[in-house]
Amino acid sequence: MYRTHTCGELSISNKGEKVTLAGWVQRSREFGGMTFIDLRDRYGITQLVFNMETSADLFMQAGKLGREYVIQVTGTVTERSNKNTKLPTGDIEVIAETITVLNSSDIPPFTIEENSDGGDELRMKYRYLDLRRQNVRSNIILRHRMAQEVRKYLDGEGFIEVETPVLIKSTPEGARDFVVPSRIHHGEFYALPQSPQTFKQLLMVAGFDKYFQIVKCFRDEDLRADRQPEFTQIDCEMSFIHQDDILHTFEGLARHLFLQLKGITFSDSFPRMPYEEAMSRYGTDKPDIRFDMCLTDLTKKVKGRNFPVFDSAEYVGAICAKGCGSYTRKQIDELTEFVKRPQIGAKGLVYVRIDPDGAARSSQVSWERVLGI
């Protein structure tokens, strides 16, 4: 083994032990005759100390180490005089005795820090460097833990995880399929699944009354605010059940995940909202009830008032945007272009300002005429 411990596990209880660590150089600092290096692996960071008075050669080697060099260090764990309470290993440091450079590194194109100085395009170009950042790594580890807890909970509820094929025949589910040409069957294509709907039905008919998988779905459709060409979903199917059985099962899954991953418990039952209310108030079947600007259906109210824009519209909805009465025309035009985006889907935006004195003003329509007031 290249190491006896990880960079995230040493504590004051290891004081006096000789250890070997391996990892990446996060940063290096020089103070007079001493060099301090933060060594990083996926488990954490440990401070290394190189003292010129103790070993001049080792001190000179440490001065040549750049960011993201991969090194192996052997040394003795000691208690830090200036402890770092922000690090789990902040009570100790390792006095280096030997150092081995396992791999050198060019200067990274951006800092490997939680708040990096690299933009999205640069970080995606060097994705392997971006994945070294603590916040990105934490997200991946959280996703791993969540997947394990989902499997644990659903297994306890009697579900069977079944892996379904990725190359299938096309299914009429609304969105376009991604297709894969077949080399063996010239001129014919496989489709990538929009969801494992066909296979769920086969499993239910076959008697697998509770099925699940954490599965990729592929849809060759226009991007939405919450949808990309490929995404992952927790896919489930149940037989011989009522609606309340489904709601109870997956409310239990949500409670389990929050408890195991975040330590959060819920004493009350989850609120339930009818589909019709969700669509009429929020315009979506997965509403964020923290959003306080609910839709109000004005279609019947404004139809037949001799205003062509409203008369020709299938639906006219309104929201009350508090504090926006002072918006400039430029800001309102930007909002209009925003709602016309394919991800939003509106054809336009008509506005009315409500002045402090209660008067309604709009450059587009006489609201007294349209609303009949």
ZAMARGU-4260 file (C-alpha; in steps of 0.2 Angstrom, whole numbers, plus 5000, padded with zeros to 4 digits):
<rodrens>
0) 5000/5000/5000 | 5006/5018/4996 | 4998/5024/5013 | 4994/5018/5030 | 4981/5031/5033
5) 4970/5043/5022 | 4971/5062/5023 | 4955/5063/5032 | 4956/5051/5047 | 4971/5056/5058
10) 4967/5064/5074 | 4975/5069/5091 | 4974/5050/5096 | 4987/5047/5082 | 5000/5058/5091
15) 5017/5051/5090 | 5013/5038/5077 | 5024/5036/5061 | 5012/5037/5046 | 5013/5037/5027
20) 5001/5047/5017 | 4998/5049/4998 | 4988/5062/4989 | 4987/5078/4979 | 4996/5095/4984
25) 4981/5107/4988 | 4992/5122/4992 | 5009/5126/4998 | 5014/5140/5010 | 5032/5146/5016
30) 5036/5155/5032 | 5054/5158/5035 | 5063/5141/5036 | 5047/5131/5036 | 5035/5125/5022
35) 5017/5120/5025 | 5008/5109/5012 | 4990/5104/5013 | 4989/5086/5006 | 4972/5081/4999
40) 4963/5065/4995 | 4945/5061/4993 | 4944/5059/5012 | 4950/5076/5018 | 4966/5087/5020
45) 4981/5084/5031 | 4994/5098/5034 | 5012/5093/5031 | 5027/5102/5039 | 5045/5103/5031
50) 5058/5112/5042 | 5074/5118/5035 | 5083/5116/5052 | 5078/5098/5053 | 5081/5093/5035
55) 5087/5106/5022 | 5086/5093/5008 | 5068/5089/5012 | 5064/5107/5014 | 5071/5111/4996
60) 5061/5096/4989 | 5045/5103/4996 | 5049/5120/4989 | 5048/5113/4971 | 5031/5105/4973
65) 5017/5113/4963 | 4999/5112/4965 | 4991/5095/4960 | 5008/5086/4962 | 5004/5068/4968
70) 5016/5064/4982 | 5019/5051/4995 | 5025/5057/5012 | 5031/5048/5028 | 5032/5057/5044
75) 5027/5058/5063 | 5010/5065/5069 | 5011/5079/5081 | 4999/5091/5089 | 4997/5108/5080
80) 5000/5124/5089 | 4988/5134/5079 | 4973/5122/5077 | 4961/5123/5062 | 4943/5120/5069
85) 4936/5120/5051 | 4945/5103/5047 | 4942/5086/5055 | 4961/5084/5055 | 4964/5102/5061
90) 4971/5096/5078 | 4987/5088/5071 | 5000/5090/5057 | 5013/5078/5050 | 5032/5082/5052
95) 5038/5075/5036 | 5053/5064/5036 | 5053/5057/5018 | 5045/5062/5002 | 5042/5054/4985
100) 5034/5062/4970 | 5023/5050/4962 | 5018/5062/4948 | 5021/5080/4943 | 5008/5092/4937
105) 5007/5107/4925 | 4999/5122/4933 | 4980/5119/4933 | 4970/5130/4922 | 4959/5135/4937
110) 4960/5133/4956 | 4954/5116/4964 | 4944/5125/4977 | 4925/5125/4981 | 4924/5143/4974
115) 4934/5140/4959 | 4940/5154/4947 | 4936/5143/4932 | 4920/5146/4922 | 4908/5132/4917
120) 4916/5130/4900 | 4933/5129/4906 | 4929/5117/4920 | 4919/5105/4909 | 4934/5105/4897
125) 4945/5099/4911 | 4931/5089/4920 | 4944/5077/4928 | 4951/5092/4938 | 4933/5099/4942
130) 4929/5082/4950 | 4943/5085/4962 | 4934/5100/4970 | 4926/5096/4987 | 4909/5102/4983
135) 4908/5092/4967 | 4915/5076/4975 | 4902/5078/4990 | 4888/5079/4977 | 4894/5063/4969
140) 4896/5054/4986 | 4879/5060/4992 | 4871/5053/4976 | 4880/5036/4979 | 4873/5036/4997
145) 4856/5041/4991 | 4856/5026/4979 | 4861/5014/4992 | 4847/5020/5004 | 4834/5019/4990
150) 4839/5001/4987 | 4839/4997/5006 | 4822/5005/5009 | 4813/4997/4994 | 4821/4980/4997
155) 4813/4981/5015 | 4796/4985/5007 | 4797/4969/4996 | 4802/4977/4980 | 4814/4967/4968
160) 4827/4977/4958 | 4826/4971/4939 | 4838/4978/4926 | 4829/4980/4910 | 4836/4981/4892
165) 4843/4997/4885 | 4841/4993/4866 | 4822/4991/4863 | 4809/4994/4850 | 4802/5011/4849
170) 4787/5015/4861 | 4774/5028/4858 | 4776/5038/4873 | 4775/5056/4866 | 4793/5061/4866
175) 4805/5056/4851 | 4816/5041/4854 | 4835/5041/4852 | 4838/5028/4839 | 4854/5017/4836
180) 4857/5009/4819 | 4859/4990/4819 | 4874/4983/4809 | 4867/4966/4809 | 4850/4971/4802
185) 4854/4984/4789 | 4841/4998/4788 | 4834/4994/4805 | 4836/5003/4822 | 4835/5000/4840
190) 4827/5014/4851 | 4834/5020/4868 | 4820/5019/4881 | 4811/5034/4886 | 4807/5025/4902
195) 4805/5006/4905 | 4786/5006/4903 | 4785/4991/4892 | 4796/4980/4904 | 4786/4986/4919
200) 4770/4980/4911 | 4778/4963/4907 | 4785/4961/4925 | 4768/4965/4933 | 4759/4953/4921
205) 4772/4940/4925 | 4768/4942/4944 | 4783/4952/4950 | 4771/4963/4960 | 4784/4975/4966
210) 4798/4981/4955 | 4810/4995/4955 | 4826/5001/4947 | 4837/5016/4946 | 4837/5018/4928
215) 4843/5030/4913 | 4829/5037/4902 | 4833/5045/4885 | 4822/5057/4876 | 4826/5066/4860
220) 4816/5082/4864 | 4818/5100/4866 | 4827/5105/4883 | 4816/5110/4897 | 4821/5119/4913
225) 4821/5102/4923 | 4824/5090/4908 | 4840/5085/4898 | 4842/5072/4884 | 4847/5058/4897
230) 4842/5058/4915 | 4840/5045/4929 | 4824/5041/4938 | 4819/5029/4952 | 4807/5018/4942
235) 4794/5008/4952 | 4778/4998/4948 | 4766/4989/4961 | 4751/4977/4958 | 4736/4974/4969
240) 4736/4991/4977 | 4726/5007/4979 | 4732/5025/4977 | 4735/5027/4996 | 4746/5012/4996
245) 4757/5021/4983 | 4757/5038/4992 | 4761/5029/5009 | 4776/5019/5001 | 4784/5034/4993
250) 4781/5046/5008 | 4790/5033/5018 | 4804/5033/5005 | 4806/5052/5007 | 4806/5051/5026
255) 4819/5037/5025 | 4831/5047/5014 | 4830/5063/5024 | 4833/5054/5040 | 4848/5044/5034
260) 4856/5057/5023 | 4852/5073/5032 | 4846/5068/5049 | 4830/5077/5047 | 4813/5069/5053
265) 4795/5074/5049 | 4782/5072/5063 | 4767/5077/5052 | 4760/5069/5037 | 4765/5076/5020
270) 4752/5088/5013 | 4742/5082/4998 | 4736/5092/4983 | 4723/5086/4970 | 4730/5086/4952
275) 4718/5099/4946 | 4723/5112/4960 | 4741/5109/4956 | 4739/5113/4938 | 4727/5128/4940
280) 4738/5136/4954 | 4755/5132/4949 | 4754/5125/4931 | 4764/5109/4935 | 4760/5093/4942
285) 4776/5094/4953 | 4773/5111/4961 | 4785/5120/4973 | 4773/5127/4986 | 4786/5139/4992
290) 4783/5149/4976 | 4770/5162/4982 | 4765/5169/4965 | 4751/5157/4960 | 4742/5157/4944
295) 4724/5164/4943 | 4714/5159/4928 | 4706/5174/4920 | 4701/5165/4904 | 4682/5167/4907
300) 4683/5184/4915 | 4692/5192/4900 | 4684/5182/4885 | 4672/5192/4874 | 4678/5209/4879
305) 4684/5214/4861 | 4702/5212/4865 | 4709/5200/4851 | 4724/5194/4861 | 4713/5187/4875
310) 4699/5182/4864 | 4710/5171/4853 | 4719/5163/4868 | 4715/5146/4874 | 4720/5151/4892
315) 4724/5167/4900 | 4733/5166/4917 | 4739/5180/4929 | 4751/5181/4943 | 4753/5195/4956
320) 4772/5200/4956 | 4773/5210/4972 | 4786/5224/4971 | 4788/5224/4952 | 4776/5239/4949
325) 4792/5250/4947 | 4799/5239/4933 | 4805/5249/4918 | 4799/5245/4900 | 4816/5237/4897
330) 4814/5225/4912 | 4796/5220/4906 | 4802/5217/4888 | 4816/5205/4895 | 4802/5196/4905
335) 4792/5195/4890 | 4806/5187/4880 | 4809/5175/4895 | 4791/5168/4895 | 4792/5165/4876
340) 4806/5153/4878 | 4802/5135/4873 | 4805/5129/4891 | 4792/5141/4897 | 4780/5140/4883
345) 4769/5156/4884 | 4765/5166/4869 | 4767/5183/4877 | 4765/5194/4892 | 4752/5207/4895
350) 4755/5218/4911 | 4746/5230/4922 | 4754/5241/4935 | 4745/5244/4951 | 4750/5261/4958
355) 4751/5265/4976 | 4734/5274/4975 | 4726/5259/4968 | 4725/5264/4950 | 4729/5252/4936
360) 4740/5256/4921 | 4745/5247/4906 | 4752/5252/4889 | 4743/5237/4881 | 4726/5236/4886
365) 4712/5246/4895 | 4709/5235/4910 | 4693/5243/4915 | 4686/5238/4898 | 4693/5220/4898
370) 4687/5216/4915 | 4671/5226/4914 | 4674/5238/4929
</rodrens>
